[in-house]
């Protein structure tokens, strides 16, 4: 029987596959494994969440670093002129 299926044209193979599924009431063993996964696993949301968290952390650290660098670089200098006036 297997040899006969291999020699059949594609349309006959399709008809045989459909009849097989009908005979075996849906043939659960032919269903893809993704049917048994949860939505989170199937869509890869757990991986996307970890990547998003990583990207947000990196962005936050870069922002804090730039804020620290710019605040120390562009810090307004205290004038010694006022200090001298208070002393006199």
C-alpha positions in Angstrom: 0.0 0.0 0.0 2.8 2.4 0.8 4.4 1.8 -2.6 1.2 2.5 -4.3 0.9 5.9 -2.5 4.4 6.9 -3.6 3.5 6.2 -7.3 0.3 8.2 -7.2 0.1 11.7 -8.6 -0.1 14.6 -6.1 -3.9 14.9 -6.3 -4.4 11.3 -5.4 -2.0 11.7 -2.5 -4.0 14.6 -1.3 -7.3 12.7 -1.6 -5.7 9.7 0.3 -4.5 12.0 3.1 -7.9 13.6 3.5 -9.6 10.2 3.5 -7.1 9.0 6.1 -7.9 12.0 8.4 -11.6 11.4 8.0 -11.3 7.7 8.8 -9.3 8.3 11.9 -11.5 11.2 13.2 -9.0 14.0 12.8 -5.8 11.9 13.3 -4.5 13.6 16.5 -1.1 12.2 15.9 -0.8 14.2 12.7 -1.5 17.5 14.4 1.5 19.9 15.0 3.0 20.1 18.4 2.2 23.8 18.5 -1.4 22.9 19.1 -0.5 21.8 22.6 1.4 25.0 23.5 0.0 27.9 25.5 -0.4 31.2 23.7 2.6 32.6 25.6 4.8 29.8 24.4 3.4 29.7 20.9 3.9 33.4 20.2 7.2 33.6 22.0 6.0 36.3 24.4 8.2 35.2 27.2 11.3 35.7 25.0 10.0 39.0 23.8 9.4 40.2 27.4 12.9 39.3 28.4 14.3 41.1 25.3 12.2 44.2 26.0 13.3 44.2 29.7 16.9 44.0 28.6 16.5 46.8 26.1 14.8 49.0 28.7 17.5 48.3 31.2 20.3 49.2 28.8 18.4 52.4 27.7 18.0 53.4 31.4 21.7 52.8 32.2 22.8 54.8 29.1 20.4 57.7 30.1 21.7 57.7 33.6 25.3 57.7 32.4 24.8 60.5 30.0 22.9 62.5 32.7 25.9 62.0 35.1 28.4 63.0 32.5 26.5 66.1 31.3 25.8 67.3 34.8 29.4 67.2 35.8 30.6 68.6 32.5 28.1 71.5 32.2 27.8 72.3 35.9 27.6 76.0 36.4 30.8 77.3 38.0 30.4 79.2 41.3 31.7 82.7 40.9 34.5 83.7 43.3 33.4 87.3 42.9 30.4 86.8 45.3 32.5 84.9 47.7 35.0 87.7 47.8 32.3 90.3 48.5 31.0 88.3 51.4 34.4 88.0 53.0 35.0 91.8 52.8 
